[in-house]
Amino acid sequence: MSTMNTVGRPTAPKQVQSKPATLTGGRGLLQNEALIFEGDGWGKTGVDLAEPKTDGSDLGDLVRKDPIGLPGLSEPEAMRHYVRLSQKNHAIDLAIYPLGSCTMKHNPRLNEKMARLPGFSDIHPLQPISTVQGALELMDTLAQWLKTLTGMPAVALSPKAGAHGELCGLMSIRAAHEASGQHEKRRKVLVPTSAHGTNPATAAFVGYTVVEVAQTEDGRVDVADLASKLGDDVAAIMVTNPNTCGLFERDILEISRLTHEAGAYFYCDGANFNAIVGRVRPGDLGVDAMHINLHKTFSTPHGGGGPGAGPVVLSEALAPFAPAPWVVHDDGGYRLIEREEDEAEQAFGRLCAFQGQMGMYVRALSYMMSHGADGLRQVAEDAVLNANYIKARLSDLMSAAFPDGPCMHEALFDDEWLKGTDITTLDFAKAMIDEGFHPMTMYFPLVVHGAMLIEPTETESKAELDRFIHAMRLLAEAAKAGDVDRFKGAPFHAPLKRLDETRAARSPVLRWTAPEGSNQAA
């Protein structure tokens, strides 16, 4: 008979015998799907096309001489192939995505509906300004929301991702130093040890020397170390707040004061803005530039390579150097200010050919307007509440990296509690897959040994959090009880077993090759 678990759900009885392997490779109702190149269809086409009226001789050397090397699939075959593949992967529509530092959360379908409205989805950036007044009004409204939420006077909408936003902010800072004649002297950027990896990479890309700033034992910027490294050769500091340890920088005002006294600018990585949106305005903290990931804070789809959007808000000192274009509203309606116009004479240039990611603007503004000011404040409150709930419910079994005080939007654990078990962070994460959960972020931030970073986001209900916590507690108890076999080699129930991740990273196979002797095209 079944028993009841800690959240009141029946637990399946233990299996009295091992399950036989399936004969086809499928599992239950999940099909065993091969790669598209490993199936049939090499001698057919999925679509009937009329014979061309010309022979292609006018193409010269561009005429294809060999088979195209792609199998032909009918519409049902193509649809089933991709649906079967989708069933082998985790998705936010299936369960919680505890992947910290990425804010994988539910994207309201209303936002998707708005982004597909004809006036937004089918416009072209080279249309006459008179025909895109609605789109420009939306961009202007989004800019006003971002400036209001951050307490900053200017925003550049065009950056297409977080790292692109970092590039925009640092190029604005460099342009400001060039305008004041200090660029040749100020060649350093200070970055804390716990920063996102893109921070030092972006600073180096712009041409700065990166200087590392230590952190304290409680996971925050070491202000004394920062002060000792600030000088007239420093162009900027880059600080994430809340930081990658899931903590608010309590000395943020002192950090800002010291930075400005040294003549440097304060760049804030806004990747974790969802923890403070509606509660704290970065402009009030002395921030000069901060990118905002629309594809994180304001729900637009994240992952899969994009699209992304990383607008950058700028202080009064940096506003004149914002990249073109930007939207203005006057008696003639809405128009774009371009670099060659007088109003943009100090702009450092352009970051992309046109105006950025229109679809992301629509989704983000839909999220803002449907929540309102009070709803956005609740976004931050719920994100922080959910993370602290997870921290409180797991801290008796797992070791919190920074146990004193509350965390912000993510709960960070180390691997101290696994010592003596012969189980690693990786083993534990892989066993989570067997229980139906995507692993949390592993081994990041680097300042925490064996880090397990859990970010529940603001969109998860208590019921879903309890379900996740229940699985985590059962796994933690199994690890401490010495059930090593459950973890080594996991996942056992996933469509694919554990890979050699080191080899996969160093020697990836990026091209399918037909088996030797096969008549299939490579």
Summary of the structure (lengths in Angstrom):
residues: 522
radius of gyration: 26.5
end to end distance: 54.5
largest distance: 79.5
contacts: 1567
relative contact order: 0.13
helix: 37%
strand: 12%
